Amino acid sequence: MSERKRINYIDVAKGIGIIFVVLGHHLRGGVIVSGIVQWISSFHMPLFFIISGFLYKLKSQENNSYKEFIKPKLKNIMYPYVTFSIVILIWYVIFYLVFKFHATDGFKYVLLSSLTTYGYHALWFLPVLFFSSVLYIVFVKKLKKAAIVPILILALSGIILFYFSNRFTYSEIGILYYLIIYFGRIFIAQSFIYIGSVLFKILEKIECMRFSVFIQIAMCIIFFVMSVLLFDKNKLTANMAASNIGNPLLYYINSCTGSFFVFLFCKLFLNKRKALAYLGKNSLIIMAIHMDITIETAYLIIGATHISNIIHSDIIISIIAIILEFIFFIISITVINKYFKFLIILLNLHKIKKEDTQ
């Protein structure tokens, strides 16, 4: 299998993942919709960390020096975190402080979350991806196959930290509350990155197996459905950002089987879906703005047009908002890639000027 083909179906998997993220955050409705959202939440964020581990194996990044590994990560992960944090802060000031819309979070909290890399809204994902990636690469380079030991220990530590974060509140333990969640996210995320590296090896072997495509998919569906059915219904809702993963064992089972299913399905059936690949390639932009700019603009339009007075259904209203969101995503992606590329990529202005003069 060519590298280009691999990269394409990974982009498609990221596209499906980011659709799940948007649906998980913004789809609203009755019991059935809540069940769908709970199902999505049980694996949609681990999917992105697993994809990262998959890519490290694909590109053999474990063989890079620490500098060769960390420097690109600072540019590709932490730099966009800084730029989009500034964008969200500006949006917050305009939307809530200037135009006086009701804010659920105070400006001080938004500012401190951004400055400390705790991450406001979905931006928590980027610092966690960076630090968990560094942990993963240190363990793999230093310990090779024995890396599984500290990875499992930290994963267990993350679960314990999440357990304590759900037993206390900020008013009871102060800043320690946020530190527990912060490190819990990183410790759990690095284990999913490791799982992604293992998944790479499994998918490589599956490609050589003489099973029919439908048997492979059927196996994935069976494991996936079983993991959902086995989930403790009272603890199904998972929110890694808020340190809630329900039953840890079943959360890992669902995350692994769900991600495996998405990978294999994309590899066998959706490899050439350009629209999904497009969303996957630009998933960072969508991840950064979907919980603020696009959804709030969508509901402003819904409010201004009085659609909610005509349609008295939370499900339909949320679907309309999500459709509007995806329209805004396409507009935002086009504008950012054409005029504001610096938000994503740290441009080398010296090289650009030199190329322009040649």
C-alpha positions in Angstrom: 0.0 0.0 0.0 1.4 3.4 -1.0 2.0 6.1 1.6 -0.3 8.4 -0.4 -3.2 6.0 0.0 -2.5 5.6 3.7 -2.5 9.4 4.2 -5.7 9.8 2.2 -7.7 7.3 4.3 -6.3 8.9 7.5 -7.5 12.3 6.3 -10.9 10.7 5.7 -10.9 9.2 9.2 -10.1 12.6 10.6 -12.9 14.0 8.6 -15.4 11.5 10.1 -13.8 12.2 13.6 -14.4 16.0 13.3 -18.0 15.4 12.2 -18.5 13.3 15.3 -17.0 16.1 17.4 -19.4 18.7 16.1 -22.4 16.4 16.4 -21.3 15.4 19.9 -21.1 19.0 21.0 -24.1 20.5 19.3 -26.7 17.8 18.5 -29.7 18.2 20.9 -33.0 16.4 21.3 -34.8 13.6 23.0 -33.7 10.2 24.4 -32.6 8.8 21.1 -30.5 11.8 20.2 -28.9 11.7 23.7 -28.0 8.1 23.2 -26.4 9.0 19.8 -24.4 11.8 21.5 -23.3 9.4 24.3 -22.2 6.8 21.8 -20.2 9.4 19.8 -18.6 10.7 23.1 -17.5 7.2 24.0 -14.7 7.3 21.3 -14.6 10.5 19.2 -11.7 12.3 21.1 -9.6 9.1 21.6 -9.9 8.6 17.9 -7.7 11.7 17.2 -5.0 10.6 19.7 -5.1 7.1 18.1 -4.7 8.7 14.7 -1.6 10.6 16.0 0.0 7.3 17.2 -0.8 5.8 13.8 0.9 8.6 12.0 4.0 8.4 14.2 4.4 4.8 13.1 3.5 5.5 9.5 6.2 8.3 9.3 8.7 6.4 11.5 8.9 9.5 13.8 10.2 7.4 16.7 13.5 7.3 14.9 13.8 11.1 14.9 15.9 12.9 17.5 14.1 14.8 20.3 14.8 18.1 18.5 13.6 16.8 15.2 10.4 15.5 16.8 9.6 18.4 19.2 10.4 21.4 17.0 7.8 20.5 14.3 5.2 19.8 17.1 5.7 23.2 18.6 5.1 24.8 15.1 2.2 22.5 14.1 0.4 22.1 17.4 1.4 24.8 19.9 1.7 27.7 17.5 -1.9 27.2 16.2 -3.0 26.9 19.8 -1.6 30.4 20.5 -3.0 32.0 17.4 -6.5 30.5 17.7 -6.6 31.3 21.5 -6.0 34.9 20.5 -8.8 34.6 17.9 -11.2 33.2 20.4 -10.3 35.8 23.0 -11.0 38.6 20.4 -14.3 36.9 19.6 -15.2 36.7 23.3 -14.5 40.4 23.8 -16.6 41.4 20.7 -19.5 38.9 21.3 -19.9 39.1 25.0 -18.3 42.3 26.3 -19.1 44.7 23.4 -22.4 43.4 22.2 -23.4 42.2 25.7 -24.5 38.6 24.9 -24.9 36.3 27.9 -21.7 34.5 28.7 -21.5 31.3 30.6 -17.8 31.8 31.4 -16.1 35.0 32.7 -13.4 36.7 30.8 -10.8 36.0 33.5 -11.4 32.3 33.2 -11.2 32.4 29.4 -7.9 34.4 29.6 -6.3 32.2 32.3 -7.4 29.0 30.5 -5.7 30.2 27.3 -2.5 31.5 29.0 -1.9 28.4 31.1 -2.5 26.0 28.1 -5.4 24.5 30.1 -7.3 25.4 26.9 -10.6 27.1 26.6 -13.4 25.0 25.1 -12.1 22.6 22.4 -8.6 24.2 22.4 -7.7 22.0 25.3 -7.0 19.3 22.8 -3.9 20.9 21.3 -1.7 21.3 24.4 -2.8 17.8 25.5 -1.8 16.4 22.1 1.6 18.1 22.3 2.6 17.0 25.8 1.2 13.5 25.5 3.1 13.1 22.2 6.3 14.2 23.9 5.7 11.7 26.7 5.0 8.9 24.2 8.2 9.6 22.2 10.4 9.7 25.3 9.1 6.4 26.5 9.4 4.7 23.1 12.9 6.0 22.4 14.3 5.3 25.9 12.6 2.0 26.6 11.6 0.5 23.2 9.2 -2.4 23.8 9.3 -1.9 27.6 7.6 1.5 27.0 4.3 -0.1 27.6 5.0 -0.2 31.4 5.3 3.6 32.1 2.5 4.2 29.5 0.1 1.9 31.4 1.2 3.4 34.8 0.5 6.9 33.6 -2.8 5.9 32.0 -3.9 4.4 35.4 -2.7 7.6 37.1 -4.8 9.6 34.7 -7.9 7.5 35.5 -7.3 8.0 39.2 -6.8 11.8 38.7 -10.1 11.9 36.8 -11.8 9.9 39.7 -10.6 12.5 42.2 -11.6 15.5 40.0 -15.2 14.2 40.1 -15.1 13.9 43.8 -14.2 17.6 44.4 -15.0 21.1 43.1 -12.8 24.1 42.4 -14.3 25.8 45.5 -13.0 22.9 47.7 -9.5 22.4 46.4 -8.7 25.5 44.4 -6.2 25.5 41.5 -5.4 21.8 42.3 -8.8 21.0 40.7 -7.6 22.2 37.3 -4.1 20.7 37.7 -5.7 17.3 38.3 -7.8 17.5 35.1 -4.9 18.9 33.1 -2.5 16.1 33.9 -5.2 13.5 33.8 -6.0 14.4 30.2 -2.3 14.1 29.2 -1.7 10.8 30.9 -4.8 9.2 29.3 -4.0 10.7 25.9 -0.5 9.3 25.7 -1.9 5.8 26.2 -4.2 6.3 23.2 -1.3 7.5 21.1 0.5 4.2 22.0 -2.7 2.3 21.1 -2.6 4.1 17.7 0.9 2.8 17.1 -0.2 -0.7 17.9 -3.2 -0.3 15.6 -0.9 0.6 12.7 0.8 -2.8 13.0 -2.6 -4.6 13.2 -3.9 -2.9 10.1 -0.7 -3.7 8.2 -1.3 -7.4 8.9 -5.0 -7.3 8.2 -4.2 -6.0 4.7 -2.4 -9.3 4.0 -5.1 -11.6 5.4 -7.3 -13.6 3.0 -10.6 -12.6 4.7 -13.3 -11.0 2.6 -13.9 -7.3 3.1 -17.3 -8.0 4.5 -16.1 -10.4 7.2 -13.5 -7.8 8.3 -16.2 -5.2 8.6 -18.7 -7.6 10.3 -16.0 -8.4 13.0 -15.5 -4.7 13.7 -19.3 -4.0 13.9 -19.8 -6.9 16.3 -17.1 -5.7 18.7 -18.2 -2.1 18.3 -21.9 -2.9 19.1 -21.0 -5.2 21.9 -18.9 -2.6 23.6 -21.8 -0.1 23.4 -24.2 -2.7 24.8 -21.8 -3.6 27.7 -21.4 0.1 28.7 -22.9 1.0 32.1 -25.9 3.0 31.1 -25.6 5.2 34.1 -22.0 6.1 33.2 -22.2 6.1 29.4 -21.7 9.8 28.9 -18.0 10.5 28.3 -16.3 13.9 28.2 -12.5 13.7 28.3 -12.3 17.5 28.5 -14.3 17.5 31.7 -12.5 14.4 33.2 -15.5 12.2 32.7 -14.9 8.8 31.1 -17.5 6.7 32.9 -16.4 3.1 33.3 -12.6 3.2 32.4 -12.3 -0.3 31.1 -15.4 0.0 28.9 -14.3 3.5 27.8 -11.0 2.0 26.5 -12.8 -0.9 24.9 -15.2 1.4 23.1 -12.4 3.8 22.1 -10.3 1.1 20.6 -13.1 -0.8 18.8 -14.7 2.4 17.6 -11.4 3.8 16.2 -10.5 0.4 14.7 -13.9 0.3 12.9 -13.5 3.9 11.6 -10.0 3.2 10.3 -10.9 0.0 8.6 -14.1 1.3 7.1 -12.3 4.4 5.7 -9.5 2.2 4.4 -11.8 -0.2 2.6 -14.8 2.0 1.5 -14.2 5.7 1.9 -10.6 6.1 0.7 -11.6 8.3 -2.2 -14.2 10.5 -0.5 -12.7 14.0 -1.2 -15.3 15.9 0.9 -14.4 13.9 4.0 -10.7 14.1 3.3 -11.1 17.9 2.9 -12.7 18.1 6.4 -10.0 15.9 7.8 -7.1 18.0 6.4 -8.7 21.1 7.9 -9.9 19.5 11.1 -7.7 21.7 13.2 -9.5 24.8 12.1 -12.9 23.2 12.7 -11.7 22.0 16.2 -10.6 25.5 17.1 -13.7 27.5 16.1 -16.7 25.1 16.3 -17.5 25.7 20.0 -17.5 29.5 19.7 -17.5 31.4 16.4 -19.5 29.1 14.1 -22.1 27.8 16.5 -22.8 31.2 18.1 -23.2 32.7 14.6 -25.5 29.9 13.6 -27.8 30.5 16.5 -27.7 34.3 16.0 -29.1 33.6 12.5 -31.7 31.2 13.8 -32.7 33.8 16.4 -32.8 36.7 13.9 -35.0 34.7 11.5 -37.3 33.5 14.3 -37.0 29.9 13.1 -37.3 28.6 16.6 -40.8 30.3 16.8 -41.9 28.3 13.8 -40.2 25.0 14.5 -40.7 23.8 18.1 -38.2 20.9 18.0 -34.8 20.9 19.6 -33.6 18.2 17.3 -34.5 20.1 14.1 -33.2 23.4 15.4 -29.9 21.8 16.4 -29.7 20.1 12.9 -30.3 23.5 11.2 -27.6 25.0 13.4 -25.1 22.3 12.5 -25.9 22.6 8.8 -25.2 26.4 9.1 -22.0 25.5 11.0 -20.7 23.4 8.2 -21.4 26.2 5.7 -19.4 28.5 8.0 -16.6 25.9 8.2 -16.2 25.9 4.4 -16.1 29.7 4.3 -13.7 29.9 7.3 -11.4 27.2 5.9 -11.3 28.9 2.5 -10.6 32.4 4.0 -8.0 31.1 6.4 -6.1 29.0 3.9 -6.1 31.9 1.4 -5.5 35.0 3.5 -4.7 33.9 7.1 -2.5 30.9 6.7 -0.3 32.2 9.4 -2.9 31.2 11.9 -2.0 27.6 11.2 1.5 27.6 9.8 4.5 29.7 11.2 5.5 31.2 7.8 9.1 31.8 7.0 8.8 35.3 5.7 12.5 35.5 4.7 12.1 32.5 2.4 8.9 33.8 1.0 10.5 37.2 0.1 13.5 35.4 -1.4 11.2 33.2 -3.6 9.2 36.2 -4.7 12.4 38.0 -5.9 13.5 35.0 -8.0 
